[in-house]
């Protein structure tokens, strides 16, 4: 059993939360929604899926978790203005533990300045931002580079989740 | 009387459309909502303000307009995946005609690769993207550099609109 932090706020892409976390739970892993305020309800952008933030980012450390999942949508754009969130993301990437990013999630890694020299993919709208951050953008359904596992959008969810599950074995 | 293209799609920040365009109209300027599909209705993100797209970007040229306004919200993120939109933004910036950008609007100029060496401001979440694009980020209510007039967010709308009106004199 592994414990996976899931970084969320309002306007996350529902399927990018539901698909991987359902798969993780089915094989016994524990999901911990992490955000800005403990106990806050946040809502998905497409289907308004409600999620309760279990832990505030200020009350946790990378040591509490085995992996980090960051769903996309507009949640990463909202989260990247919070310094503690960005610090947590940077610490996680630098820890070497698996970090699963999809869609707009690379925006958080750009603000954390941890993408230089890495190979990743992400949503079409942020391709130039990824390149300008010093990363190599790869147009593929899953890109794995060290501890980073990345995908482009909801169409890649099956391959993304399969790659993530392999990292949690 | 000047003719101002306003680049929009769904999830634009309502106030960043309404405040400047109302001011432009009051003194006799003409507003032309420009987007991906002519006749399409698009809606604001906060108050669901409806706007009809008057001209598709593929049917117009920079020569048809005296200035360009790009409101923020999540509209710029949606627009920057469209090559013709990005080409239009690049042509406008390179024409030397005034370009008014606020909030997330710099995302379009990043994808158009026209920010290198420029001084601009923008929404807090995209500061690192602006810097990575080779621009100097300035934390001020209005930043003017050549033909670029930029502001951070709705709190700057009075100063942003005043600066834009001076350029339309």
Interface residues (C-beta under 8 A of the other chain):
Chain A: X74 X77 X78 X80 X81 X104 X107 X110 X111 X113 X124 X125 X127 X128 X129 X132 X133 X134
Chain B: X74 X77 X78 X80 X81 X104 X107 X110 X111 X113 X124 X125 X127 X128 X129 X132 X133 X134
